[in-house]
Each structure stands twice: as C-alpha cells, then as structure tokens.
Amino acid sequence: MLLALLSLALSVLLWVSGLRESLERPSVNPALSVRQLQLELLAAPALPAGVRSLLIGSGVPAELAEQLLEQRMQEGGPGTPDQLLQQLLLQRLTGDPPSSAPLLEKLSAQVPPEQRPLLGWLGENGATRGNGGSGTELADQLAIWTPALSPLTRQLLCGALDGPQVAALAACRLEPVQRQAALRLLGVSWLPSALLLVGLSLLLRELWLAWRRQPVFPPLQGPLLNLVDVTLLIAGGFVVLGELGVPLLLAPLSGRLLAPLADQPLRQQSLQVVLLYAGLMLPPLMILARQLAGIASAAPAGGWLQWQWQPFTSALARAFAGLLMVLPLVAVSGWLIDRLVGDPGGSNPLLELVLQARDPWALAGFGFTAVVLAPLFEETLFRGVLLPVLGLRWGAIPGLLASALTFALAHLSLGELAPLLVLGLGLGWLRLRSGRLAPCVLMHALWNGLTFTNLVLLAG
C-alpha cells in the first residue's frame, strides 16, 4: 500500500512536470501547414480546374505562393540553399517582392562558385524569362542545381526562367512529379474529408439507435485486481520505472550501441525510439504478468484481458467503424481548442521526425513503434486492465472516463490532451461495446497508421 502511494505521488509530480514542459516544445502544425501549401502549389498544374477548386479552393499559384511565403516567414526564415532560393522565387511570384539583395547575398555565400551564374540571372532585373544565358548554359546550371533542389523549387525556377529552351530541359519536365503530388494531395485532403463524412453518418446512426433503445453491453470482464494493484502497475511500472527509469538506463546504452549510425541520424533516432519504447514496455508488462499469474486459475474463458482475436474480420470491422465514428469528434475537439486557445504547441516529437524522414528504414522504425508497439502496449494497460478493473468497481461509464483521462495524460502533451481524451473515450466505448480487446488494438493501430500515412504523404 505504501509503495503504491509513493508511486502515485511520484507519478503525479512527473506528469505535472511533463505537461508543463510540453508547452515549451514546438508545435508541428506550422510545418504541416507549410508542407500542405507546398504540395498544393506543386500539384496545381496537374489538376483539372474543377478538381483544383475542390482541393485547394480558388487560389491561383500566386495566391498560394503568397500564403506559403507568409508561412515561411512565420517559421523564422529558411536556411538551406533550396529554402533560400524557394523564398526568392516565391517573392517573385507574388508580384510585389521586397528587395531580393539580402537573399541573393546569403545564397551566394552558401553555394560554390559554379552555381553562382544562375543567381546572376536572377539578380536585380528579376527573372530572365530565358534571356539570361544560352540554352546550353541554362541546362548546365540546372543540371548543377537540380540534385540540391526540391521539386517545388525546380518548378518555381523553371517558371522564372521561362522560355522555349527552358521548357525543353530535362530538369523542367516535371509532369510526373506534379501528377504524383496531385495523388498525394488527394490522399491528404479528399480522403480524410470523405472519411469524416462517412464517420459522421455512422456516428449519427449510432446515436439514433442508442436513443431509440438502450444499448446492450456484453458482461464486463477483466482481471481480478484491486486499486493498489492497478496503481502499482500504472504509476509504479509504467510511469516511474518505464517513463523515468528506463530512459535513464537505456538511453546511454542505446547511444553507444547505435554510434556506428552517427552519419545517418534519422535512422539512428528511429532505432533508438524502437529500443526505448520496447524498454518502457518491459517493467509494466512484467508486473502485469506476475499479477495475472497469481490469479491464473480463476481466469474466465478468453483470458483476463479478453483479447478474442477471432473472428478477425469481425474485430477489424468493429475497429474500422470505431475509427470512422471517432474521427469527427476528434476533429471537432481540435477545432475548438484552436479557436479557444490557439495552437498550444507541445506536439509529439515523433511527428516532426516522421515529417523529416526520407530514409525508408527510418520510416519503418517509426512506423513499427507507432502502428504495432504503441497500440499493443497501451491497449493492454488502459483498455485491457484499467478500464475493466475500474468499471467493475465504479461502473462502466466512470471507468470509461477515468481510463480515457489517464490515457490522455500519459502522452504528456497539454496541446493534444483534448483530442487524445476523445480518442480514449472512443477506444473505451469500443471495449465496452464489443467485450473484446482486439478491436481496440486494431482501431488504435488504424488511427496511428492514418496519422503516419498522412505525414509521409505530406513529406513526399
């Protein structure tokens, strides 16, 4: 009992400190907004007028460029040659550019001499429209610059150097890239909107059926643990040992272990995320295994956690329906927070890492943690143990609320607290409605997978 109380007190201190510190972490939303605008501007030439108006509104390239330039300035300014050149070209495209001399000077200081003729053509008199050099000179310069330029910067540059000889250059034949960008834009814009509409209709149907007749829940089954056991599991095992103790011990070890990957930092970070998360899981799962071993003889059919993976198609269908119904609720909660308090920051650092990653192996590590490890572990603790233990003692709805709030707080992000609370309520409702844990794991994996895919599509 004393150990449980000490663990609870230390957990509260750690969580309060973590939530306060989360406000000091940068938000990923500005970066997402920039990526969205970049994708829209790149995809615009490949979209028919009707489709373009649906996906990106009535904005013409100059208007999109103005929005993107404004976002760039809010980010604190670019730094790489690609970003500097893109900002210069965006200023030209808006039609009323400020003085480009500082940008040109900064660019000249960063690039080798063989790349500077292009900057001369984009000098004081603006874009050359193909008159700044011969076709061969343009081709040579674009060939030198192309490996360091993003597709959007190439598109803007080819537009600035407009002319018959420019259009024929290989570096300016961007139709395949623009078509791919259009497909990605469909994936990050149209598909989520369609899922929101389907989810809203399913949610309204569920509410209508619940109003017409009281929903019938399967009998709630869970481990025969008391509140002290659960406190030791969550506060002691997950927070104190997992979130505090494991990083202190494992971070230096993993740093030395992954030192050979120092020249591939994102791949190194990806593997470190997998190792640290797996280490975080170990203490609470060992405690849970010991607790369940003591009551194994009394386990009901299906086990204490009620995984019930079969029939799998039924579990997957329930998970997908639950995902669709929670989408509009999470969207509304995020919209309300944005309107009431603005962007509070404190985004999960993993989001920014995924957005920056280009290495397939790094993405595989991040994806494995988000889509496999996190759903299995978090659902075991919060919907497999905490919800049924509290529900059997306090009632289903109080247990649902308490487990969802604990789930949201455990992510240590005040900015994401409301959406995570709504997601936790949706996962808990699915646990109560289905009487199974497997649909919750699958729904959680689908949610994280949808977020991960959206980031990958935006990152390109």
C-alpha positions as CSV (number, residue, x, y, z in Angstrom):
1,M,0.0,0.0,0.0
2,L,2.8,2.4,0.9
3,L,4.7,1.6,-2.3
4,A,1.6,2.2,-4.3
5,L,1.0,5.6,-2.7
6,L,4.7,6.6,-3.2
7,S,4.4,5.6,-6.8
8,L,1.2,7.5,-7.3
9,A,2.7,10.7,-5.7
10,L,5.9,10.5,-7.8
11,S,3.8,9.8,-11.0
12,V,1.7,12.9,-10.3
13,L,4.8,15.0,-10.0
14,L,6.3,13.6,-13.1
15,W,3.1,14.0,-15.2
16,V,2.6,17.6,-14.0
17,S,6.2,18.5,-14.8
18,G,5.9,16.7,-18.2
19,L,2.7,18.5,-19.1
20,R,4.2,21.9,-18.2
21,E,7.3,21.2,-20.2
22,S,5.2,20.1,-23.2
23,L,4.1,23.7,-23.7
24,E,7.8,24.6,-24.3
25,R,8.0,22.1,-27.2
26,P,7.4,23.5,-30.6
27,S,4.2,22.6,-32.4
28,V,4.3,20.6,-35.6
29,N,1.3,22.5,-37.0
30,P,3.3,25.3,-38.8
31,A,5.4,22.7,-40.5
32,L,2.3,20.7,-41.6
33,S,0.8,23.9,-42.9
34,V,3.9,24.7,-45.0
35,R,4.0,21.1,-46.4
36,Q,0.3,21.3,-47.3
37,L,0.8,24.6,-49.2
38,Q,3.9,23.3,-50.9
39,L,2.0,20.2,-52.0
40,E,-0.9,22.3,-53.3
41,L,1.4,24.6,-55.3
42,L,3.3,21.6,-56.8
43,A,0.2,19.7,-57.7
44,A,-1.8,22.7,-59.1
45,P,-0.6,22.4,-62.7
46,A,-1.6,18.7,-62.9
47,L,-5.1,19.2,-61.6
48,P,-8.1,20.0,-63.8
49,A,-9.7,23.3,-63.0
50,G,-12.8,21.7,-61.3
51,V,-10.8,19.3,-59.2
52,R,-8.3,22.1,-58.3
53,S,-11.1,24.3,-57.0
54,L,-12.4,21.5,-54.8
55,L,-9.0,20.6,-53.4
56,I,-7.3,23.9,-53.0
57,G,-10.1,26.4,-53.4
58,S,-10.0,29.2,-55.9
59,G,-6.4,30.1,-55.2
60,V,-4.2,30.7,-58.2
61,P,-0.4,29.9,-58.0
62,A,0.4,33.5,-57.0
63,E,-2.1,33.4,-54.1
64,L,-0.8,30.0,-52.9
65,A,2.7,31.4,-53.2
66,E,1.8,34.3,-51.0
67,Q,0.3,32.0,-48.3
68,L,3.4,29.8,-48.5
69,L,5.8,32.7,-48.3
70,E,3.9,34.0,-45.2
71,Q,4.1,30.6,-43.5
72,R,7.9,30.5,-44.4
73,M,8.4,33.9,-42.7
74,Q,6.4,32.8,-39.6
75,E,8.7,29.7,-39.3
76,G,11.6,32.0,-38.6
77,G,13.1,32.1,-42.1
78,P,14.8,29.5,-44.3
79,G,18.4,28.4,-44.1
80,T,19.3,25.9,-46.8
81,P,20.1,26.9,-50.4
82,D,16.9,25.2,-51.5
83,Q,14.8,27.2,-48.9
84,L,16.5,30.4,-49.7
85,L,16.0,30.0,-53.5
86,Q,12.4,29.0,-52.9
87,Q,11.7,32.1,-50.9
88,L,13.3,34.3,-53.5
89,L,11.2,32.7,-56.3
90,L,8.1,32.9,-54.2
91,Q,8.7,36.6,-53.7
92,R,8.9,37.0,-57.4
93,L,5.7,35.0,-58.0
94,T,3.7,37.1,-55.6
95,G,4.1,40.1,-57.9
96,D,5.3,42.5,-55.3
97,P,8.6,41.2,-54.0
98,P,10.7,43.0,-51.4
99,S,14.4,43.6,-52.1
100,S,16.0,40.4,-53.1
101,A,19.5,41.6,-52.4
102,P,19.8,40.1,-48.9
103,L,18.6,36.7,-50.1
104,L,20.9,36.7,-53.1
105,E,23.8,37.6,-50.9
106,K,23.0,34.9,-48.5
107,L,22.6,32.4,-51.3
108,S,25.9,33.4,-52.9
109,A,27.7,32.8,-49.6
110,Q,26.3,29.3,-49.3
111,V,26.8,27.9,-52.8
112,P,30.1,27.1,-54.6
113,P,31.2,29.4,-57.5
114,E,30.0,27.1,-60.3
115,Q,26.4,27.6,-59.1
116,R,26.5,31.4,-58.9
117,P,25.8,32.2,-62.6
118,L,22.2,31.2,-62.0
119,L,22.0,33.8,-59.2
120,G,23.3,36.4,-61.5
121,W,20.5,35.7,-64.0
122,L,18.0,36.1,-61.1
123,G,19.7,39.4,-60.0
124,E,18.5,42.9,-59.8
125,N,16.4,42.8,-63.0
126,G,14.4,39.8,-61.8
127,A,13.7,36.6,-63.7
128,T,15.3,36.4,-67.1
129,R,12.5,34.7,-69.0
130,G,15.1,32.6,-70.7
131,N,17.3,35.5,-71.8
132,G,20.0,35.3,-69.1
133,G,22.1,32.7,-70.9
134,S,22.1,30.3,-73.8
135,G,20.2,27.0,-73.7
136,T,23.4,25.2,-73.0
137,E,24.3,27.5,-70.1
138,L,20.8,27.1,-68.6
139,A,21.0,23.3,-69.0
140,D,24.4,23.2,-67.3
141,Q,23.3,25.4,-64.5
142,L,20.0,23.5,-63.9
143,A,22.0,20.2,-64.0
144,I,24.3,21.5,-61.3
145,W,21.5,22.8,-59.1
146,T,18.9,20.1,-59.6
147,P,20.3,17.5,-57.1
148,A,20.0,20.0,-54.3
149,L,16.6,21.4,-55.2
150,S,13.2,20.1,-54.2
151,P,10.6,19.5,-57.0
152,L,8.7,22.7,-56.0
153,T,11.8,24.9,-56.1
154,R,12.6,23.4,-59.6
155,Q,9.0,24.2,-60.7
156,L,9.3,27.8,-59.5
157,L,12.8,28.2,-61.0
158,C,11.7,26.8,-64.4
159,G,8.8,29.2,-64.3
160,A,11.1,32.1,-63.6
161,L,13.4,31.1,-66.4
162,D,10.5,30.7,-68.8
163,G,11.3,30.3,-72.4
164,P,11.3,27.7,-75.2
165,Q,14.7,26.3,-74.4
166,V,13.9,26.1,-70.7
167,A,10.7,24.1,-71.2
168,A,12.7,21.5,-73.2
169,L,15.3,21.0,-70.4
170,A,15.1,17.7,-68.6
171,A,15.2,19.4,-65.2
172,C,12.0,21.3,-66.1
173,R,10.0,18.2,-67.2
174,L,8.0,17.9,-64.0
175,E,4.8,16.4,-65.2
176,P,5.3,13.0,-63.5
177,V,6.3,14.7,-60.2
178,Q,3.2,17.0,-60.4
179,R,0.9,14.1,-61.1
180,Q,2.3,12.3,-58.1
181,A,1.9,15.4,-56.0
182,A,-1.8,15.5,-57.1
183,L,-2.3,12.0,-56.0
184,R,-0.7,12.7,-52.6
185,L,-2.9,15.8,-52.3
186,L,-6.0,13.6,-52.9
187,G,-4.7,11.4,-50.1
188,V,-4.2,14.1,-47.5
189,S,-7.2,16.3,-48.4
190,W,-10.0,14.4,-50.1
191,L,-9.7,11.0,-48.4
192,P,-9.8,12.4,-44.8
193,S,-12.8,14.6,-45.7
194,A,-14.6,11.6,-47.2
195,L,-13.8,9.5,-44.1
196,L,-15.1,12.3,-41.9
197,L,-18.4,12.4,-43.7
198,V,-18.8,8.6,-43.6
199,G,-17.8,8.7,-39.9
200,L,-20.3,11.4,-39.1
201,S,-23.1,9.4,-40.7
202,L,-22.2,6.3,-38.8
203,L,-22.0,8.3,-35.5
204,L,-25.4,9.9,-36.1
205,R,-26.8,6.4,-36.8
206,E,-25.3,5.0,-33.6
207,L,-26.7,7.9,-31.6
208,W,-30.1,7.4,-33.2
209,L,-30.1,3.7,-32.3
210,A,-28.9,4.4,-28.8
211,W,-31.8,6.9,-28.4
212,R,-34.4,4.5,-29.6
213,R,-33.2,1.7,-27.4
214,Q,-30.7,1.4,-24.6
215,P,-27.5,-0.2,-26.0
216,V,-26.8,-3.7,-24.5
217,F,-23.2,-4.3,-23.4
218,P,-21.6,-7.7,-23.1
219,P,-20.7,-8.5,-19.5
220,L,-17.6,-6.6,-18.5
221,Q,-14.7,-9.0,-17.7
222,G,-11.3,-8.0,-16.5
223,P,-8.5,-9.0,-14.2
224,L,-9.5,-9.5,-10.5
225,L,-7.1,-6.8,-9.4
226,N,-7.7,-4.2,-6.7
227,L,-6.9,-0.5,-6.9
228,V,-3.5,-1.0,-5.2
229,D,-2.5,-3.5,-7.9
230,V,-3.6,-1.1,-10.7
231,T,-1.7,1.8,-9.1
232,L,1.4,-0.3,-8.9
233,L,1.0,-1.3,-12.5
234,I,0.3,2.1,-14.0
235,A,2.1,4.5,-11.6
236,G,4.9,2.2,-10.5
237,G,5.5,0.1,-13.6
238,F,4.6,2.4,-16.4
239,V,5.4,5.9,-15.1
240,V,8.2,5.5,-12.5
241,L,10.0,2.5,-13.9
242,G,9.1,2.8,-17.6
243,E,8.9,6.6,-18.4
244,L,11.5,7.7,-15.8
245,G,13.8,4.8,-15.0
246,V,14.2,3.1,-18.4
247,P,15.4,6.2,-20.3
248,L,18.0,6.9,-17.7
249,L,19.4,3.5,-18.0
250,L,18.8,2.7,-21.6
251,A,19.4,6.0,-23.4
252,P,23.2,6.0,-22.8
253,L,23.4,2.3,-23.7
254,S,21.4,2.7,-26.9
255,G,23.6,5.7,-27.8
256,R,26.7,3.7,-27.6
257,L,25.1,0.7,-29.4
258,L,23.9,2.9,-32.3
259,A,27.0,5.0,-32.5
260,P,28.0,3.4,-35.9
261,L,24.9,5.1,-37.4
262,A,26.0,8.6,-36.4
263,D,26.3,9.6,-40.0
264,Q,22.6,8.5,-40.5
265,P,20.9,10.5,-37.7
266,L,17.3,9.8,-38.6
267,R,18.0,6.0,-38.9
268,Q,19.8,6.2,-35.6
269,Q,16.9,8.1,-34.0
270,S,14.4,5.6,-35.4
271,L,16.2,2.6,-33.9
272,Q,16.6,4.5,-30.6
273,V,12.8,5.2,-30.5
274,V,12.1,1.4,-31.0
275,L,14.6,0.4,-28.3
276,L,13.4,3.0,-25.8
277,Y,9.7,2.2,-26.3
278,A,10.4,-1.5,-26.0
279,G,12.3,-0.8,-22.8
280,L,9.5,1.3,-21.5
281,M,7.0,-1.6,-22.1
282,L,9.1,-4.1,-20.2
283,P,8.6,-3.1,-16.5
284,P,4.8,-2.8,-16.5
285,L,4.3,-5.9,-18.6
286,M,6.5,-7.9,-16.2
287,I,4.4,-6.6,-13.3
288,L,1.2,-7.4,-15.1
289,A,2.4,-10.9,-16.0
290,R,3.2,-11.5,-12.3
291,Q,-0.1,-10.2,-11.2
292,L,-2.1,-12.3,-13.7
293,A,0.0,-15.4,-12.8
294,G,-1.3,-15.2,-9.2
295,I,-4.9,-15.4,-10.4
296,A,-4.5,-17.7,-13.5
297,S,-6.6,-20.5,-12.1
298,A,-9.7,-18.2,-11.9
299,A,-9.3,-16.8,-15.5
300,P,-12.6,-16.7,-17.5
301,A,-12.9,-18.1,-21.0
302,G,-10.9,-15.9,-23.3
303,G,-8.4,-14.9,-20.5
304,W,-8.3,-12.0,-18.2
305,L,-7.6,-9.4,-20.9
306,Q,-10.3,-10.8,-23.3
307,W,-8.2,-10.4,-26.5
308,Q,-10.5,-12.6,-28.6
309,W,-8.8,-12.0,-31.9
310,Q,-11.1,-14.4,-33.7
311,P,-13.1,-13.9,-35.8
312,F,-10.6,-11.4,-37.1
313,T,-12.8,-9.9,-39.7
314,S,-15.3,-9.0,-37.1
315,A,-12.7,-7.4,-34.9
316,L,-11.3,-5.4,-37.9
317,A,-14.8,-4.3,-39.0
318,R,-15.5,-3.0,-35.5
319,A,-12.2,-1.3,-35.3
320,F,-12.7,0.5,-38.7
321,A,-16.2,1.6,-37.7
322,G,-14.9,2.9,-34.4
323,L,-12.2,4.8,-36.2
324,L,-14.6,6.4,-38.5
325,M,-17.0,7.4,-35.7
326,V,-14.3,9.0,-33.6
327,L,-12.7,11.0,-36.5
328,P,-15.4,13.8,-36.5
329,L,-15.3,14.0,-32.7
330,V,-11.5,14.4,-32.6
331,A,-11.7,16.9,-35.4
332,V,-14.3,19.0,-33.5
333,S,-12.2,18.9,-30.3
334,G,-9.1,20.0,-32.2
335,W,-11.1,22.8,-33.9
336,L,-12.5,24.0,-30.6
337,I,-9.1,24.1,-28.9
338,D,-7.6,26.0,-31.9
339,R,-10.5,28.6,-31.7
340,L,-10.4,29.0,-27.9
341,V,-6.7,29.0,-27.1
342,G,-4.9,28.9,-30.4
343,D,-2.1,26.5,-31.1
344,P,-0.8,25.5,-27.6
345,G,2.2,23.7,-29.0
346,G,3.7,20.6,-27.4
347,S,3.3,18.2,-30.3
348,N,4.7,14.7,-30.1
349,P,8.3,14.9,-31.2
350,L,7.8,11.7,-33.3
351,L,5.6,13.7,-35.7
352,E,8.4,16.0,-36.7
353,L,10.8,13.1,-37.1
354,V,8.5,11.3,-39.4
355,L,7.9,14.6,-41.4
356,Q,11.6,15.0,-41.9
357,A,12.5,11.4,-42.6
358,R,13.4,10.3,-46.1
359,D,15.1,7.0,-45.3
360,P,12.7,4.0,-45.7
361,W,14.5,2.2,-42.8
362,A,14.0,5.2,-40.5
363,L,10.3,5.4,-41.5
364,A,10.0,1.6,-40.9
365,G,11.3,2.1,-37.3
366,F,9.0,5.0,-36.6
367,G,6.0,3.2,-38.2
368,F,6.7,0.0,-36.3
369,T,6.7,1.9,-33.0
370,A,3.5,3.9,-33.8
371,V,1.4,1.2,-35.5
372,V,2.5,-2.0,-33.7
373,L,4.2,-1.4,-30.4
374,A,2.1,1.5,-29.1
375,P,-1.3,0.1,-29.8
376,L,-0.5,-3.3,-28.3
377,F,1.1,-1.9,-25.2
378,E,-1.3,1.0,-24.5
379,E,-4.4,-1.0,-25.1
380,T,-3.2,-3.8,-22.8
381,L,-2.8,-1.3,-20.0
382,F,-5.7,1.2,-20.5
383,R,-8.4,-0.9,-22.1
384,G,-7.2,-4.4,-21.1
385,V,-6.7,-3.7,-17.4
386,L,-7.5,-0.2,-16.2
387,L,-11.0,0.2,-17.8
388,P,-12.4,-3.2,-16.7
389,V,-10.9,-3.0,-13.2
390,L,-12.3,0.5,-12.6
391,G,-15.6,-0.4,-14.4
392,L,-16.3,-3.4,-12.2
393,R,-15.8,-1.3,-9.1
394,W,-17.2,2.2,-10.1
395,G,-19.5,1.4,-13.0
396,A,-18.8,1.3,-16.8
397,I,-19.1,5.0,-17.5
398,P,-16.9,6.2,-14.6
399,G,-14.4,3.5,-15.5
400,L,-14.5,4.7,-19.1
401,L,-13.9,8.3,-18.2
402,A,-11.1,7.6,-15.8
403,S,-9.3,5.3,-18.1
404,A,-9.6,7.7,-21.1
405,L,-8.3,10.6,-19.0
406,T,-5.4,8.6,-17.7
407,F,-4.6,7.5,-21.3
408,A,-4.6,11.2,-22.5
409,L,-2.5,12.4,-19.6
410,A,0.1,9.6,-20.2
411,H,1.0,11.2,-23.5
412,L,2.3,14.3,-21.6
413,S,1.1,16.9,-24.1
414,L,-1.3,19.6,-23.0
415,G,-1.8,20.6,-26.6
416,E,-3.0,17.2,-27.6
417,L,-4.9,16.4,-24.4
418,A,-8.4,17.1,-25.7
419,P,-8.1,15.0,-28.9
420,L,-6.4,12.2,-27.0
421,L,-9.2,12.2,-24.4
422,V,-11.8,11.9,-27.2
423,L,-9.8,9.1,-28.8
424,G,-9.5,7.3,-25.4
425,L,-13.3,7.6,-24.9
426,G,-13.8,6.1,-28.4
427,L,-11.4,3.2,-27.7
428,G,-13.0,2.6,-24.3
429,W,-16.5,2.6,-25.8
430,L,-15.4,0.0,-28.3
431,R,-14.1,-2.1,-25.5
432,L,-17.4,-1.9,-23.6
433,R,-19.5,-2.4,-26.8
434,S,-17.6,-5.3,-28.1
435,G,-16.4,-7.0,-24.9
436,R,-13.1,-7.6,-26.6
437,L,-9.7,-6.1,-26.6
438,A,-8.6,-7.0,-30.1
439,P,-10.8,-4.4,-31.8
440,C,-9.3,-1.7,-29.6
441,V,-5.8,-2.6,-30.6
442,L,-6.8,-2.6,-34.3
443,M,-8.6,0.7,-34.0
444,H,-5.6,2.3,-32.2
445,A,-3.3,0.9,-34.9
446,L,-5.5,2.2,-37.7
447,W,-5.6,5.6,-36.0
448,N,-1.8,5.8,-35.7
449,G,-1.4,4.4,-39.2
450,L,-3.7,7.0,-40.7
451,T,-1.7,9.8,-38.9
452,F,1.6,8.2,-40.0
453,T,0.5,7.9,-43.6
454,N,-0.7,11.5,-43.7
455,L,2.7,12.7,-42.5
456,V,4.5,10.5,-45.1
457,L,2.3,11.8,-47.9
458,L,2.9,15.4,-46.9
459,A,6.6,14.9,-46.6
460,G,6.7,13.3,-50.0
